[in-house]
């Protein structure tokens, strides 16, 4: 099953909006077939593995990270292919979170006389497909809030402020808070995400690209999403100049405005969305992204948007990088939100990246325990 999970992970950036699934077929102690799902290839992992196994699948055990489908979508049901191949036993990590299929795949296999065992490496399998489970059940994406911080909880160092006469808050490349190792991990996180969400404050302060520079293959470019209620985004910003059907701006400004037309002419998709208490309604933004088949969102923002996202209850996971540095002021805190009340953090993990450490924790569970 561990090998099947590793295969499933190869679908990162390639399977969405479908789940990441790996499959291994074993006969007489030998692997006779294996595969993983890629959206463009259509075939589910079980079909890829069955094709590679051929006749050797008869009487074999099939290990799969997700319950085989028992319905017809872009492909036929995997259950029927498994039955037709003569597989004797199926070992699955988890039940399908899709209500259309949940439990029905196992039921069909058992009805055909195939032994079915479930729950092997279930936690690992669930973690792999948290985003899919969130989206298929709620039609909204799974949100991870990522920040890089000093030990005293600041998002910026004092020396990162530009000299007098230049715009405050803009960072030079030698003034990153975290290490090269942490930044490489951030790009892996971007690669695993369908969209990156930020606020106009971050764009004005840093003029970032916010692209996936992991170098790893992906089916679609990372969708860069900016919340900009007053459309202050400049057509000369780096994020606009590099846009290629991958930049979405949510605003409260009318589409007929000169600002909106300039951005649209530069290739930016501009969307007028709902506001709440004078600010962009974050839950409406998530619903829109869900309709675009965005399963996972990486939130990389400043204090205002971080605070608003936490207050709205839309963050599922925190991933906070801490560098061994002290800012010594309270100019750019992690989050600003009045009367913020959050549930206790769960599933807390720590990792080290070069000289930095990261804390990862769950704020909102996708799967019922």
C-alpha positions as CSV (number, residue, x, y, z in Angstrom):
1,X,0.0,0.0,0.0
2,X,2.9,2.3,0.7
3,X,4.0,1.8,-2.9
4,X,0.5,2.6,-4.1
5,X,0.5,5.8,-2.1
6,X,3.8,6.8,-3.6
7,X,2.4,6.2,-7.0
8,X,-0.7,8.3,-6.2
9,X,1.6,11.2,-5.2
10,X,3.0,11.2,-8.7
11,X,-0.4,12.6,-9.7
12,X,0.3,15.9,-7.9
13,X,-0.4,18.7,-10.3
14,X,-1.6,16.2,-12.9
15,X,-4.8,14.6,-11.5
16,X,-6.9,17.6,-10.4
17,X,-9.9,18.0,-10.5
18,X,-9.9,14.2,-9.9
19,X,-8.4,12.6,-6.8
20,X,-4.9,11.3,-6.8
21,X,-5.0,7.5,-6.9
22,X,-2.3,4.8,-7.1
23,X,-2.8,1.1,-7.7
24,X,-0.5,-1.9,-7.4
25,X,-1.4,-5.5,-8.5
26,X,0.4,-8.3,-6.7
27,X,0.4,-12.0,-7.6
28,X,2.4,-14.7,-5.8
29,X,4.4,-12.0,-3.9
30,X,5.4,-10.2,-7.1
31,X,4.2,-6.8,-8.5
32,X,2.7,-7.6,-11.9
33,X,1.0,-4.3,-12.6
34,X,0.9,-0.7,-11.3
35,X,-0.2,2.8,-12.2
36,X,-1.5,6.1,-11.1
37,X,-4.1,8.5,-12.4
38,X,-3.5,11.6,-14.6
39,X,-6.5,13.6,-15.7
40,X,-5.4,14.0,-19.3
41,X,-4.9,10.2,-19.7
42,X,-8.5,9.5,-18.6
43,X,-7.8,6.0,-17.3
44,X,-8.1,5.6,-13.6
45,X,-5.2,4.1,-11.7
46,X,-6.9,0.7,-11.5
47,X,-7.2,0.5,-15.3
48,X,-3.6,1.6,-15.8
49,X,-2.5,-1.2,-13.5
50,X,-4.8,-3.8,-15.0
51,X,-3.6,-3.0,-18.5
52,X,0.1,-3.4,-17.4
53,X,-0.7,-6.7,-15.6
54,X,-2.7,-8.3,-18.4
55,X,-3.6,-11.9,-17.7
56,X,-1.4,-11.9,-14.6
57,X,-4.2,-10.0,-12.8
58,X,-6.3,-13.1,-12.6
59,X,-6.2,-14.4,-9.1
60,X,-4.1,-11.5,-7.9
61,X,-4.5,-9.0,-5.1
62,X,-5.2,-5.3,-6.1
63,X,-4.0,-2.6,-3.7
64,X,-5.6,0.8,-4.3
65,X,-5.5,4.0,-2.4
66,X,-9.1,4.9,-3.0
67,X,-12.3,2.9,-3.4
68,X,-12.8,1.9,-7.0
69,X,-15.6,3.8,-8.8
70,X,-18.8,2.0,-9.6
71,X,-20.4,4.6,-11.9
72,X,-19.8,6.0,-15.4
73,X,-18.3,9.4,-15.7
74,X,-15.5,10.2,-18.2
75,X,-14.7,6.5,-18.0
76,X,-16.6,3.3,-17.3
77,X,-16.7,1.8,-13.8
78,X,-13.5,0.4,-12.5
79,X,-15.4,-2.2,-10.5
80,X,-16.5,-4.0,-13.6
81,X,-13.0,-4.0,-15.1
82,X,-11.6,-5.5,-11.8
83,X,-14.3,-8.2,-11.8
84,X,-13.7,-8.9,-15.5
85,X,-9.9,-9.2,-14.9
86,X,-10.5,-12.0,-12.4
87,X,-8.9,-10.2,-9.4
88,X,-9.3,-12.3,-6.3
89,X,-8.8,-9.7,-3.5
90,X,-9.0,-5.9,-3.3
91,X,-7.2,-4.0,-0.5
92,X,-8.2,-0.3,-0.3
93,X,-6.9,2.5,1.8
94,X,-10.1,4.5,2.1
95,X,-13.7,4.9,1.1
96,X,-14.5,7.4,-1.7
97,X,-15.6,10.7,-0.3
98,X,-17.7,11.3,-3.4
99,X,-21.3,10.7,-2.3
100,X,-22.1,9.3,-5.7
101,X,-19.7,6.4,-5.2
102,X,-19.1,6.2,-1.4
103,X,-19.4,2.5,-0.4
104,X,-21.0,1.4,-3.6
105,X,-17.7,0.3,-5.2
106,X,-16.9,-2.0,-2.3
107,X,-20.5,-3.3,-2.3
108,X,-20.3,-4.2,-6.0
109,X,-17.0,-6.0,-5.6
110,X,-18.2,-8.0,-2.6
111,X,-21.3,-8.9,-4.5
112,X,-19.1,-10.4,-7.3
113,X,-17.3,-12.6,-4.8
114,X,-14.2,-10.5,-4.4
115,X,-12.6,-10.2,-1.0
116,X,-12.4,-6.6,0.1
117,X,-10.3,-5.2,2.9
118,X,-10.4,-1.4,3.7
119,X,-8.7,1.1,6.0
120,X,-5.1,0.1,5.3
121,X,-2.9,3.3,5.6
122,X,-6.2,5.2,5.7
123,X,-4.8,8.4,7.3
124,X,-2.1,8.7,4.7
125,X,-4.6,8.2,1.9
126,X,-7.0,10.8,3.4
127,X,-4.3,13.4,3.7
128,X,-3.4,12.8,0.0
129,X,-7.0,13.7,-1.1
130,X,-8.1,16.2,1.5
131,X,-8.6,18.8,-1.2
132,X,-10.7,16.5,-3.4
133,X,-12.8,15.4,-0.4
134,X,-13.4,19.1,0.6
135,X,-14.4,20.1,-2.9
136,X,-16.5,17.1,-3.9
137,X,-18.6,17.5,-0.7
138,X,-18.8,21.3,-0.3
139,X,-18.0,22.6,-3.9
140,X,-15.5,24.9,-2.3
141,X,-11.7,24.4,-2.2
142,X,-9.4,23.3,0.6
143,X,-7.5,26.3,1.9
144,X,-4.0,26.3,3.4
145,X,-2.8,29.5,4.9
146,X,1.0,29.8,4.5
147,X,3.2,32.5,6.1
148,X,6.8,33.1,6.7
149,X,7.5,34.7,10.1
150,X,10.2,35.9,12.4
151,X,10.3,34.4,15.9
152,X,8.4,37.4,17.2
153,X,5.6,36.8,14.7
154,X,6.3,39.4,12.0
155,X,5.8,39.0,8.3
156,X,8.6,41.4,7.4
157,X,11.9,42.6,8.7
158,X,12.7,46.2,9.4
159,X,15.6,46.2,7.0
160,X,13.4,45.0,4.2
161,X,11.8,48.4,4.1
162,X,13.2,50.4,1.2
163,X,15.2,53.5,1.7
164,X,13.6,56.9,2.0
165,X,12.0,58.2,-1.2
166,X,11.0,54.7,-2.3
167,X,7.8,52.8,-1.6
168,X,7.8,51.3,1.9
169,X,7.5,47.6,2.4
170,X,9.0,46.4,-0.9
171,X,11.5,43.6,-0.4
172,X,14.8,43.1,-2.1
173,X,15.8,39.6,-2.8
174,X,18.5,39.6,-0.1
175,X,16.0,40.4,2.6
176,X,13.9,37.2,2.6
177,X,12.8,36.2,6.1
178,X,13.2,32.4,5.5
179,X,15.9,30.3,3.9
180,X,16.4,28.9,0.4
181,X,15.3,25.5,1.7
182,X,12.0,27.0,3.0
183,X,11.3,28.8,-0.2
184,X,11.9,25.6,-2.2
185,X,9.2,23.9,0.0
186,X,6.9,26.8,-0.7
187,X,7.2,26.2,-4.4
188,X,6.4,22.5,-3.8
189,X,3.3,23.7,-2.0
190,X,2.4,25.9,-4.9
191,X,2.9,23.0,-7.3
192,X,0.5,20.9,-5.2
193,X,-2.2,23.7,-5.3
194,X,-4.6,24.6,-8.0
195,X,-4.7,28.3,-7.0
196,X,-2.7,30.9,-5.0
197,X,-4.8,33.6,-3.3
198,X,-3.4,37.0,-2.1
199,X,-4.5,40.5,-1.4
200,X,-3.7,43.7,-3.2
201,X,-1.6,44.8,-0.2
202,X,0.9,42.1,-0.9
203,X,1.1,43.0,-4.6
204,X,1.7,46.7,-3.8
205,X,4.3,45.9,-1.1
206,X,6.3,43.3,-2.9
207,X,5.4,43.2,-6.6
208,X,5.7,39.4,-6.6
209,X,5.3,36.9,-9.4
210,X,3.5,34.3,-7.3
211,X,4.2,31.6,-9.8
212,X,5.0,27.9,-9.3
213,X,8.8,27.6,-9.9
214,X,9.2,24.1,-8.6
215,X,10.0,22.8,-12.1
216,X,7.7,19.9,-11.6
217,X,5.1,19.0,-14.2
218,X,1.5,20.2,-13.9
219,X,-1.6,20.0,-16.1
220,X,-2.7,23.6,-15.7
221,X,-0.8,26.7,-14.7
222,X,-1.2,27.8,-11.1
223,X,-4.1,30.2,-11.0
224,X,-3.1,33.4,-9.4
225,X,-6.0,35.1,-7.6
226,X,-5.9,38.7,-6.3
227,X,-8.5,40.4,-4.1
228,X,-8.5,44.0,-5.0
229,X,-11.8,45.8,-4.0
230,X,-10.7,49.2,-5.5
231,X,-8.8,47.9,-8.5
232,X,-5.4,49.3,-7.5
233,X,-3.6,46.7,-9.4
234,X,-1.2,48.3,-11.9
235,X,-1.0,46.9,-15.5
236,X,2.7,47.4,-15.1
237,X,3.0,45.0,-12.1
238,X,5.0,41.8,-12.6
239,X,2.0,39.7,-11.9
240,X,0.0,41.4,-14.7
241,X,2.9,41.5,-17.2
242,X,3.4,37.7,-16.8
243,X,-0.3,36.8,-17.0
244,X,-1.2,34.1,-19.5
245,X,-4.8,33.0,-18.7
246,X,-3.7,32.4,-15.2
247,X,-4.6,35.7,-13.4
248,X,-8.0,36.3,-11.7
249,X,-8.9,39.6,-9.9
250,X,-11.9,39.9,-7.7
251,X,-13.1,43.5,-7.1
252,X,-16.1,45.6,-6.1
253,X,-15.5,48.0,-9.0
254,X,-17.8,48.1,-12.0
255,X,-16.7,46.2,-15.1
256,X,-17.4,49.3,-17.2
257,X,-14.7,51.3,-15.3
258,X,-11.5,52.4,-17.0
259,X,-9.4,50.5,-14.5
260,X,-11.3,47.2,-15.2
261,X,-10.9,47.7,-19.0
262,X,-7.2,48.3,-18.7
263,X,-6.6,45.1,-16.8
264,X,-8.9,43.1,-19.1
265,X,-6.9,44.5,-22.1
266,X,-3.8,43.2,-20.4
267,X,-5.2,39.7,-20.3
268,X,-6.5,39.7,-16.7
269,X,-9.9,38.1,-15.9
270,X,-11.7,40.7,-13.7
271,X,-14.7,39.6,-11.7
272,X,-17.1,41.9,-9.8
273,X,-18.1,40.0,-6.6
274,X,-20.2,40.5,-3.5
275,X,-19.0,42.6,-0.6
276,X,-19.6,42.3,3.1
277,X,-19.1,45.2,5.5
278,X,-17.2,47.1,2.8
279,X,-14.8,44.2,2.0
280,X,-14.8,41.4,-0.6
281,X,-16.9,38.5,0.6
282,X,-14.4,35.7,0.9
283,X,-16.9,32.9,1.0
284,X,-18.3,34.1,-2.4
285,X,-14.8,34.1,-3.8
286,X,-14.3,30.5,-2.6
287,X,-17.6,29.5,-4.2
288,X,-16.6,31.0,-7.5
289,X,-13.2,29.2,-7.4
290,X,-15.1,25.9,-6.6
291,X,-17.2,26.4,-9.7
292,X,-14.0,26.7,-11.7
293,X,-12.9,23.2,-10.4
294,X,-10.3,24.7,-8.1
295,X,-9.8,22.0,-5.4
296,X,-7.0,23.6,-3.4
297,X,-6.0,27.1,-2.6
298,X,-2.7,28.3,-1.0
299,X,-3.3,31.6,0.8
300,X,-0.1,33.8,0.8
301,X,-1.1,37.2,2.1
302,X,-0.5,39.9,4.7
303,X,-2.1,40.7,8.1
304,X,-5.4,42.0,6.9
305,X,-6.3,39.1,4.5
306,X,-4.9,36.5,6.9
307,X,-7.1,37.9,9.7
308,X,-10.2,38.1,7.5
309,X,-9.7,34.5,6.3
310,X,-9.3,33.1,9.8
311,X,-12.3,35.1,11.0
312,X,-14.4,33.8,8.1
313,X,-13.6,30.2,9.1
314,X,-12.4,29.4,5.6
315,X,-8.9,28.1,6.5
316,X,-8.5,24.4,6.8
317,X,-4.7,24.2,7.5
318,X,-2.0,26.4,8.7
319,X,1.6,26.1,7.5
320,X,3.8,28.6,9.2
321,X,7.6,28.9,8.5
322,X,9.7,30.4,11.3
323,X,13.2,31.8,10.7
324,X,15.7,32.3,13.5
325,X,15.3,36.1,13.3
326,X,13.8,38.8,15.5
327,X,12.1,41.8,13.9
328,X,11.9,43.8,17.1
329,X,8.8,45.7,16.1
330,X,5.1,45.0,15.5
331,X,4.8,46.6,12.1
332,X,3.6,43.6,10.1
333,X,2.0,41.0,12.4
334,X,0.8,37.6,11.2
335,X,-2.9,38.5,11.3
336,X,-5.1,41.4,12.2
337,X,-8.7,40.5,13.3
338,X,-10.8,41.8,16.1
339,X,-12.3,39.2,18.5
340,X,-10.8,36.3,16.6
341,X,-11.9,33.0,18.1
342,X,-10.4,29.9,16.6
343,X,-10.8,26.2,17.5
344,X,-7.8,24.4,19.1
345,X,-5.2,23.3,16.5
346,X,-5.1,19.6,15.7
347,X,-2.7,17.2,14.0
348,X,0.3,19.5,14.8
349,X,3.5,18.6,13.1
350,X,6.9,20.3,13.0
351,X,9.5,20.1,10.2
352,X,12.9,21.7,9.7
353,X,14.0,23.4,6.5
354,X,17.6,24.5,6.6
355,X,17.9,26.8,9.6
356,X,14.1,27.4,9.7
357,X,11.3,25.3,11.3
358,X,7.7,25.0,10.2
359,X,4.6,24.3,12.2
360,X,1.7,22.6,10.3
361,X,-1.7,22.2,11.9
362,X,-5.3,21.5,11.1
363,X,-7.9,24.2,11.8
364,X,-10.9,22.5,10.1
365,X,-11.3,18.7,9.6
366,X,-12.5,17.5,6.2
367,X,-13.1,13.9,7.2
368,X,-15.3,13.0,10.2
369,X,-13.2,11.1,12.7
